[in-house]
């Protein structure tokens, strides 16, 4: 069985590539990073280190890598594979739409169906990829592609970092825990493979929202609190009792959304929240707050990890004060190395915080004013976030 995976970054190598390998796939990575491409092809594999007590090292073989600029080569492997997956970042999906379109048109002429799983930190990433491809198709082209392309939504969860060995080889560092949730009803029913070590579910939305509203929201919250207080890592921030208490309150308030909307057990949600915080606080990891906090405009979007749960709770009339405090902290985030952070602060400077909240988060005016007031309080006294 053959798979093509777009994105040879930490998630691509350390998570998706690892699981594909364990499922017996020969995997071709498509990326633009020449160092990684050369390393994979030279070594005919790559290392993955687990962030456990033993620092377990895995070797992933039966892989190769090609540069995405080599469109003919990419098209060839896409036409010949059994499965297509991605981890390129949600905003980069549009960049792979064109090459996917051409390959899918060839497959459609041969009546060769394929599953396409976009694994990005965004709700319904595969649907987004589908829309990007559809935008550049004629009606006739899309009709052909739609008959053979199965766009399957997923939710992924695994911490993945990287390090360099003395030789210069890049190593993906991953926690032992992972979860890859897949919409089994969207898969091609006649696929020649059956994935193991994944969670196949009938309804994706509860799992996508649990990932976004708890895992992603908690991680971002610690990043923006850490940055606000001048701390360097997520782990250092979690060790600060005031930060942990506030984020735990944020998560427990978000929990009530799941209790109100889905048939989830409170004890299981409480355990999931505790486990998530403990995972991100793993002492074997040193995760920079700026790595996690980057792209604040995206993370402050109405439908992303911080604002979406607050809005859902607001609509249900449920308590959500902790989330509003975290959102205010995110609007104070500065990082000269991050284009979005610079853009956010420039927008605030030019238009004021209230107008920036209206543009970025698109929340009702009552919330605009409430978050703006919290922002000014924090700007004057960062410790006021704990009051």
Number of C-alpha atoms within 10 A of each C-alpha: 14 18 23 28 26 25 24 25 20 22 26 23 26 28 26 22 28 21 19 24 18 13 15 14 22 18 25 24 28 25 19 17 15 12 11 21 18 15 17 24 14 12 13 14 16 25 19 23 22 19 21 16 7 8 15 11 15 14 11 21 18 14 21 21 28 24 17 20 12 11 13 12 13 22 18 12 20 25 21 16 19 21 22 21 22 26 25 23 14 18 13 13 23 15 14 16 18 18 17 20 21 19 19 27 22 18 20 21 11 11 14 17 21 25 20 26 26 30 29 23 21 24 23 20 25 24 16 19 25 23 15 18 23 19 14 13 18 10 11 9 16 18 14 19 25 17 12 20 21 19 24 23 26 27 27 23 19 19 20 22 20 15 13 10 8 7 6 10 16 20 20 24 24 24 21 14 12 14 14 17 21 25 19 17 14 15 19 17 10 8 12 10 12 7 13 11 13 14 14 17 14 10 13 19 17 14 17 21 21 22 21 24 24 25 23 21 26 25 22 27 32 27 31 29 30 26 24 19 14 11 17 16 21 29 25 18 24 23 11 12 10 15 20 18 14 22 25 18 16 27 26 19 20 24 22 19 21 20 13 12 10 11 9 14 11 14 9 10 19 15 10 15 20 13 13 16 21 13 18 22 20 16 13 14 20 15 21 17 25 21 14 18 25 21 18 26 18 15 23 21 18 20 18 21 29 27 22 22 28 27 20 15 21 15 9 13 9 16 16 21 17 22 28 22 23 28 27 26 25 26 23 23 21 21 16 9 10 15 13 17 22 16 16 23 19 13 17 16 11 11 12 13 24 18 17 21 28 16 14 18 23 17 19 11 12 8 19 19 17 15 25 21 15 19 25 14 15 19 16 10 10 16 13 12 21 12 6
